[in-house]
Amino acid sequence: MAYCRKCGSVIDDEAVICPHCGVEQRMRPVVNDDGSILWGILGFIIPLIGIILWIVWYDSKPKSSKMAGMGALISILLGVVIGILMVVFAAIFASTH
C-alpha cells in the first residue's frame, strides 16, 4: 500500500500517476548539471569528445552540454585561424626570398 506524494490518497504500489489528483509518483533521478568549466576544457583539448558530449547531453544536461560544445567550437575556430595565419606567413616568407 502506498500513498500519493501530493494528496496522500491510498494508491497502488506500482502506480505511476495518482488516480485521484493526477500527479506523477515516480521520482526522477537527480542529474548533476552544473555546467562545469572542466567540460569546456575537455571539449577544447579533444574537440571530437566535446562534440559528442554536446550531442549526447543536449536534452538531459543542457549546461554541461553547452560547455563541452563551446570548448569544441573554440578549439576548432582557433585551429582554423592558426592554419590561415600559417598559410599567410608562409606566403609572405616565400615571396621575400
DSSP file (Angstrom, degrees, kcal/mol; ACC not computed):
  #  RESIDUE AA STRUCTURE BP1 BP2  ACC     N-H-->O    O-->H-N    N-H-->O    O-->H-N    TCO  KAPPA ALPHA  PHI   PSI    X-CA   Y-CA   Z-CA
    1    1 A M              0   0    0      0, 0.0     2,-0.3     0, 0.0    11,-0.2   0.000 360.0 360.0 360.0 130.8    0.0    0.0    0.0
    2    2 A A  E     -A   11   0A   0      9,-1.8     9,-2.7     7,-0.0     2,-0.4  -0.810 360.0-134.2-125.8 166.7    1.4    3.4   -1.0
    3    3 A Y  E     -A   10   0A   0     -2,-0.3     7,-0.2     7,-0.2     6,-0.1  -0.936  28.9-101.8-124.2 147.1    0.3    7.0   -0.6
    4    4 A C     >  -     0   0    0      5,-2.4     4,-0.6    -2,-0.4    20,-0.1  -0.379  23.3-135.2 -65.1 140.8    0.2    9.8   -3.2
    5    5 A R  T  4 S+     0   0    0     18,-0.1    -1,-0.1     2,-0.1    20,-0.1   0.773  99.8  29.1 -67.5 -26.2    3.1   12.3   -2.8
    6    6 A K  T  4 S+     0   0    0     17,-0.1    -1,-0.1     3,-0.1    -2,-0.0   0.892 132.8  22.0-100.8 -56.9    0.7   15.2   -3.2
    7    7 A C  T  4 S-     0   0    0      2,-0.1    -2,-0.1    16,-0.1     0, 0.0   0.651  89.6-129.9 -94.4 -14.5   -2.8   14.4   -2.0
    8    8 A G     <  +     0   0    0     -4,-0.6    -3,-0.1     1,-0.2     3,-0.1   0.515  52.2 151.2  82.1   4.7   -2.0   11.5    0.4
    9    9 A S        -     0   0    0     -6,-0.1    -5,-2.4     1,-0.1     2,-0.4  -0.330  55.9-100.2 -68.5 152.0   -4.6    9.2   -1.0
   10   10 A V  E     +A    3   0A   0     -7,-0.2     2,-0.3    -9,-0.0    -7,-0.2  -0.596  53.3 172.5 -72.8 128.0   -4.1    5.4   -0.9
   11   11 A I  E     -A    2   0A   0     -9,-2.7    -9,-1.8    -2,-0.4     7,-0.1  -0.850  38.7 -78.8-132.2 168.2   -2.8    4.2   -4.3
   12   12 A D    >   -     0   0    0     -2,-0.3     3,-1.5   -11,-0.2    -1,-0.0  -0.354  40.0-120.7 -64.9 146.8   -1.5    1.0   -5.8
   13   13 A D  T 3  S+     0   0    0      1,-0.3    -1,-0.1   -11,-0.1   -10,-0.1   0.813 113.9  44.0 -59.3 -31.7    2.2    0.3   -5.0
   14   14 A E  T 3  S+     0   0    0    -12,-0.1    -1,-0.3     2,-0.0     2,-0.1   0.309  83.1 134.9 -97.1   7.4    3.1    0.3   -8.7
   15   15 A A    <   -     0   0    0     -3,-1.5     3,-0.1     1,-0.2    -4,-0.0  -0.338  34.0-173.1 -63.9 133.8    1.0    3.4   -9.6
   16   16 A V  S    S+     0   0    0      1,-0.3     9,-3.4     9,-0.1    10,-0.7   0.767  77.4  28.4 -92.9 -34.0    2.8    5.8  -11.9
   17   17 A I  B    S-B   24   0B   0      7,-0.3    -1,-0.3     8,-0.1     7,-0.2  -0.987  89.0-112.7-129.6 138.0    0.1    8.5  -11.7
   18   18 A C     >  -     0   0    0      5,-2.1     4,-1.7    -2,-0.4    -7,-0.1  -0.541  18.8-148.4 -68.6 127.4   -2.3    9.1   -8.8
   19   19 A P  T  4 S+     0   0    0      0, 0.0    -1,-0.2     0, 0.0    -8,-0.0   0.670  94.3  49.2 -71.7 -14.0   -5.8    8.3   -9.9
   20   20 A H  T  4 S+     0   0    0      3,-0.1    -2,-0.0   -11,-0.0    -9,-0.0   0.889 130.5   9.5 -91.4 -45.2   -7.2   11.0   -7.6
   21   21 A C  T  4 S-     0   0    0      2,-0.1    -1,-0.0   -12,-0.0     0, 0.0   0.579  91.0-124.9-115.1 -13.4   -5.1   14.1   -8.3
   22   22 A G     <  +     0   0    0     -4,-1.7     2,-0.3     1,-0.3     3,-0.0   0.596  55.2 148.7  83.3  11.1   -3.1   13.0  -11.4
   23   23 A V        -     0   0    0      1,-0.1    -5,-2.1    -6,-0.1    -1,-0.3  -0.622  53.5-110.7 -83.9 137.0    0.4   13.7  -10.0
   24   24 A E  B     -B   17   0B   0     -2,-0.3    -7,-0.3    -7,-0.2    -8,-0.1  -0.423  27.8-164.9 -64.6 137.0    3.3   11.6  -11.2
   25   25 A Q        +     0   0    0     -9,-3.4     2,-0.3    -2,-0.1    -8,-0.1   0.710  56.4  91.0-100.7 -24.5    4.5    9.3   -8.4
   26   26 A R  S    S-     0   0    0    -10,-0.7     2,-0.4     1,-0.1   -10,-0.0  -0.550  74.7-127.4 -78.3 136.3    7.9    8.1   -9.6
   27   27 A M        -     0   0    0     -2,-0.3    -2,-0.1     1,-0.0    -1,-0.1  -0.680  19.4-133.6 -81.3 130.7   10.8   10.2   -8.6
   28   28 A R        -     0   0    0     -2,-0.4     2,-0.1     1,-0.1     3,-0.0  -0.633  31.1-101.6 -81.0 142.4   13.1   11.2  -11.4
   29   29 A P        -     0   0    0      0, 0.0     2,-0.4     0, 0.0    -1,-0.1  -0.374  36.4-112.2 -65.5 142.1   16.8   10.7  -10.8
   30   30 A V        -     0   0    0     -2,-0.1     2,-0.5    -3,-0.0    -3,-0.0  -0.616  31.3-152.0 -75.6 127.2   18.6   13.9   -9.9
   31   31 A V        -     0   0    0     -2,-0.4     2,-1.0    29,-0.1    -1,-0.0  -0.888  11.8-132.8-105.4 127.7   21.0   14.8  -12.7
   32   32 A N        +     0   0    0     -2,-0.5     2,-0.3     1,-0.1     3,-0.1  -0.690  39.0 160.0 -80.1 104.3   24.2   16.7  -11.9
   33   33 A D        +     0   0    0     -2,-1.0    30,-0.1     1,-0.1    -1,-0.1  -0.648  10.7 144.7-126.7  73.2   24.2   19.5  -14.5
   34   34 A D        -     0   0    0     -2,-0.3    -1,-0.1    29,-0.1    -2,-0.0   0.566  57.1-128.8 -89.3  -8.6   26.5   22.2  -13.1
   35   35 A G        -     0   0    0      1,-0.1     5,-0.1    -3,-0.1    -2,-0.1   0.890  35.4-161.8  64.2  39.2   27.9   23.3  -16.4
   36   36 A S    >>  -     0   0    0      1,-0.1     3,-1.3     3,-0.1     4,-0.7  -0.180  25.6-128.1 -58.0 142.7   31.5   22.9  -15.1
   37   37 A I  H 3> S+     0   0    0      1,-0.3     4,-2.3     2,-0.2     5,-0.2   0.721 104.5  75.1 -62.5 -21.7   34.3   24.7  -16.9
   38   38 A L  H 3> S+     0   0    0      1,-0.2     4,-2.5     2,-0.2    -1,-0.3   0.841  90.7  54.5 -62.6 -32.3   36.1   21.3  -16.9
   39   39 A W  H <> S+     0   0    0     -3,-1.3     4,-2.3     2,-0.2    -1,-0.2   0.874 108.4  49.7 -67.6 -35.4   33.7   20.1  -19.7
   40   40 A G  H  X S+     0   0    0     -4,-0.7     4,-2.0     2,-0.2    -2,-0.2   0.898 110.8  48.7 -66.9 -40.9   34.7   23.2  -21.7
   41   41 A I  H  X S+     0   0    0     -4,-2.3     4,-2.6     2,-0.2     5,-0.2   0.914 111.5  49.5 -65.1 -42.6   38.4   22.4  -21.2
   42   42 A L  H  X S+     0   0    0     -4,-2.5     4,-2.8     1,-0.2     8,-0.3   0.924 111.6  49.1 -61.5 -43.6   37.9   18.8  -22.2
   43   43 A G  H  < S+     0   0    0     -4,-2.3     7,-0.3     1,-0.2    -1,-0.2   0.840 112.1  49.5 -63.5 -33.6   36.0   19.9  -25.3
   44   44 A F  H  < S+     0   0    0     -4,-2.0    -2,-0.2     1,-0.1    -1,-0.2   0.913 114.9  42.4 -70.7 -43.7   38.8   22.4  -26.1
   45   45 A I  H  < S+     0   0    0     -4,-2.6    -2,-0.2     1,-0.3    -3,-0.2   0.906 132.2  22.6 -71.2 -42.0   41.6   19.8  -25.7
   46   46 A I  S >X S-     0   0    0     -4,-2.8     4,-1.8    -5,-0.2     3,-0.6  -0.793  71.1-176.6-126.8  86.9   39.7   17.0  -27.5
   47   47 A P  H 3> S+     0   0    0      0, 0.0     4,-2.4     0, 0.0     5,-0.2   0.817  80.7  59.0 -57.9 -34.0   37.1   18.7  -29.8
   48   48 A L  H 3> S+     0   0    0      1,-0.2     4,-2.3     2,-0.2     5,-0.2   0.916 107.0  47.4 -62.1 -41.7   35.6   15.3  -31.0
   49   49 A I  H <> S+     0   0    0     -3,-0.6     4,-2.9     2,-0.2     5,-0.2   0.910 110.6  53.2 -64.1 -41.7   34.7   14.4  -27.4
   50   50 A G  H  X S+     0   0    0     -4,-1.8     4,-2.2    -7,-0.3    -2,-0.2   0.899 110.2  46.8 -60.0 -42.0   33.2   17.9  -26.9
   51   51 A I  H  X S+     0   0    0     -4,-2.4     4,-2.2     2,-0.2    -1,-0.2   0.912 112.7  49.5 -67.0 -42.5   31.0   17.5  -29.9
   52   52 A I  H  X S+     0   0    0     -4,-2.3     4,-2.8     1,-0.2     5,-0.2   0.933 112.4  47.4 -62.5 -45.7   29.9   14.0  -28.9
   53   53 A L  H  X S+     0   0    0     -4,-2.9     4,-2.8     1,-0.2    -1,-0.2   0.890 109.5  54.3 -63.0 -38.6   29.1   15.2  -25.3
   54   54 A W  H  X S+     0   0    0     -4,-2.2     4,-0.5    -5,-0.2    -1,-0.2   0.922 113.3  42.3 -60.0 -44.1   27.2   18.2  -26.8
   55   55 A I  H >< S+     0   0    0     -4,-2.2     3,-0.6     2,-0.2     4,-0.3   0.931 118.2  44.3 -68.0 -46.5   25.0   15.8  -28.9
   56   56 A V  H 3< S+     0   0    0     -4,-2.8     4,-0.4     1,-0.2     3,-0.3   0.889 121.1  37.8 -69.1 -40.4   24.5   13.2  -26.2
   57   57 A W  H 3X S+     0   0    0     -4,-2.8     4,-2.3    -5,-0.2     8,-0.3   0.367  81.0 110.9 -93.4   5.2   23.7   15.6  -23.3
   58   58 A Y  T << S+     0   0    0     -3,-0.6    -1,-0.2    -4,-0.5    -2,-0.1   0.854  93.4  21.3 -51.5 -43.9   21.7   18.2  -25.3
   59   59 A D  T  4 S+     0   0    0     -3,-0.3    -1,-0.2    -4,-0.3    -2,-0.1   0.835 129.3  43.4 -93.1 -37.6   18.4   17.3  -23.6
   60   60 A S  T  4 S+     0   0    0     -4,-0.4    -2,-0.2     1,-0.2    -3,-0.1   0.839 129.6  18.2 -83.8 -33.0   19.5   15.7  -20.3
   61   61 A K     X  +     0   0    0     -4,-2.3     4,-2.6     1,-0.1    -1,-0.2  -0.621  67.5 168.9-136.5  74.5   22.3   18.0  -19.3
   62   62 A P  H  > S+     0   0    0      0, 0.0     4,-2.1     0, 0.0     5,-0.1   0.848  76.7  49.0 -62.6 -35.7   21.9   21.3  -21.2
   63   63 A K  H  > S+     0   0    0      2,-0.2     4,-2.1     1,-0.2     5,-0.1   0.951 115.9  41.5 -69.2 -48.0   24.5   23.3  -19.1
   64   64 A S  H  > S+     0   0    0      1,-0.2     4,-2.4     2,-0.2     5,-0.2   0.878 114.1  54.6 -66.0 -36.8   27.3   20.7  -19.3
   65   65 A S  H  X S+     0   0    0     -4,-2.6     4,-2.5    -8,-0.3    -1,-0.2   0.916 107.7  49.6 -60.7 -44.1   26.4   20.1  -23.0
   66   66 A K  H  X S+     0   0    0     -4,-2.1     4,-2.7    -5,-0.2    -2,-0.2   0.911 110.5  49.6 -63.3 -42.9   26.8   23.8  -23.8
   67   67 A M  H  X S+     0   0    0     -4,-2.1     4,-2.3     2,-0.2    -2,-0.2   0.927 112.7  46.4 -63.5 -45.0   30.2   24.0  -22.0
   68   68 A A  H  X S+     0   0    0     -4,-2.4     4,-2.0     1,-0.2    -2,-0.2   0.912 115.1  47.4 -64.2 -42.0   31.5   20.9  -23.9
   69   69 A G  H  X S+     0   0    0     -4,-2.5     4,-2.7    -5,-0.2    -2,-0.2   0.894 110.9  50.8 -66.0 -40.6   30.2   22.2  -27.2
   70   70 A M  H  X S+     0   0    0     -4,-2.7     4,-2.8     2,-0.2     5,-0.2   0.910 109.5  51.1 -64.2 -41.8   31.6   25.7  -26.6
   71   71 A G  H  X S+     0   0    0     -4,-2.3     4,-2.1     1,-0.2    -1,-0.2   0.919 112.5  46.1 -60.0 -43.8   35.1   24.2  -25.8
   72   72 A A  H  X S+     0   0    0     -4,-2.0     4,-2.4     2,-0.2    -2,-0.2   0.914 113.0  49.6 -65.4 -43.1   35.0   22.2  -29.0
   73   73 A L  H  X S+     0   0    0     -4,-2.7     4,-2.7     2,-0.2     5,-0.2   0.917 111.4  48.2 -63.4 -44.3   33.8   25.2  -31.1
   74   74 A I  H  X S+     0   0    0     -4,-2.8     4,-2.6     1,-0.2    -1,-0.2   0.912 112.1  50.3 -62.5 -42.0   36.5   27.5  -29.7
   75   75 A S  H  X S+     0   0    0     -4,-2.1     4,-2.1    -5,-0.2    -2,-0.2   0.920 112.4  46.2 -63.0 -43.8   39.2   24.8  -30.3
   76   76 A I  H  X S+     0   0    0     -4,-2.4     4,-2.1     2,-0.2    -2,-0.2   0.931 114.3  47.2 -65.9 -45.4   38.1   24.3  -33.9
   77   77 A L  H  X S+     0   0    0     -4,-2.7     4,-2.5     1,-0.2    -2,-0.2   0.904 111.9  50.4 -63.2 -41.1   37.9   28.0  -34.7
   78   78 A L  H  X S+     0   0    0     -4,-2.6     4,-2.6    -5,-0.2    -1,-0.2   0.892 109.5  51.8 -63.9 -39.3   41.3   28.6  -33.1
   79   79 A G  H  X S+     0   0    0     -4,-2.1     4,-2.2    -5,-0.2    -1,-0.2   0.891 110.3  48.6 -63.1 -39.8   42.7   25.8  -35.2
   80   80 A V  H  X S+     0   0    0     -4,-2.1     4,-2.5     2,-0.2    -2,-0.2   0.927 112.1  48.4 -66.0 -45.1   41.3   27.4  -38.4
   81   81 A V  H  X S+     0   0    0     -4,-2.5     4,-2.5     1,-0.2    -2,-0.2   0.924 112.5  48.0 -62.6 -44.4   42.6   30.8  -37.5
   82   82 A I  H  X S+     0   0    0     -4,-2.6     4,-2.2     1,-0.2    -1,-0.2   0.901 111.2  51.7 -63.6 -40.3   46.1   29.4  -36.7
   83   83 A G  H  X S+     0   0    0     -4,-2.2     4,-1.9     2,-0.2    -2,-0.2   0.913 110.6  47.6 -61.8 -43.2   46.0   27.5  -40.0
   84   84 A I  H  X S+     0   0    0     -4,-2.5     4,-2.5     1,-0.2    -2,-0.2   0.921 111.5  50.6 -63.9 -44.1   45.1   30.6  -42.0
   85   85 A L  H  X S+     0   0    0     -4,-2.5     4,-2.9     1,-0.2     5,-0.2   0.887 108.5  52.5 -61.7 -38.7   47.9   32.6  -40.3
   86   86 A M  H  X S+     0   0    0     -4,-2.2     4,-2.2     2,-0.2    -1,-0.2   0.909 110.3  47.6 -64.1 -41.1   50.4   29.9  -41.1
   87   87 A V  H  X S+     0   0    0     -4,-1.9     4,-2.3     2,-0.2    -2,-0.2   0.919 113.3  48.1 -65.4 -43.2   49.5   30.0  -44.7
   88   88 A V  H  X S+     0   0    0     -4,-2.5     4,-2.5     1,-0.2    -2,-0.2   0.940 113.9  45.8 -63.4 -47.5   49.6   33.8  -44.9
   89   89 A F  H  X S+     0   0    0     -4,-2.9     4,-2.7     1,-0.2    -1,-0.2   0.868 111.9  52.1 -65.6 -35.2   53.0   33.9  -43.1
   90   90 A A  H  X S+     0   0    0     -4,-2.2     4,-2.5    -5,-0.2    -1,-0.2   0.901 110.7  48.3 -65.5 -39.9   54.4   31.1  -45.4
   91   91 A A  H  X S+     0   0    0     -4,-2.3     4,-1.8     2,-0.2    -2,-0.2   0.906 113.5  46.9 -66.4 -41.5   53.3   33.1  -48.4
   92   92 A I  H  X S+     0   0    0     -4,-2.5     4,-1.2     2,-0.2    -2,-0.2   0.927 114.0  47.6 -65.1 -45.0   54.9   36.3  -47.1
   93   93 A F  H  X S+     0   0    0     -4,-2.7     4,-0.8     1,-0.2     3,-0.3   0.899 112.0  50.0 -63.3 -41.6   58.1   34.5  -46.2
   94   94 A A  H  < S+     0   0    0     -4,-2.5     3,-0.3     1,-0.2    -1,-0.2   0.835 109.1  52.0 -68.2 -32.5   58.2   32.7  -49.6
   95   95 A S  H  < S+     0   0    0     -4,-1.8    -1,-0.2     1,-0.2    -2,-0.2   0.737 106.8  53.2 -77.8 -21.4   57.7   36.0  -51.5
   96   96 A T  H  <        0   0    0     -4,-1.2    -1,-0.2    -3,-0.3    -2,-0.2   0.645 360.0 360.0 -86.3 -14.1   60.5   37.7  -49.7
   97   97 A H     <        0   0    0     -4,-0.8    -2,-0.2    -3,-0.3    -1,-0.2   0.405 360.0 360.0-113.3 360.0   63.1   35.0  -50.5
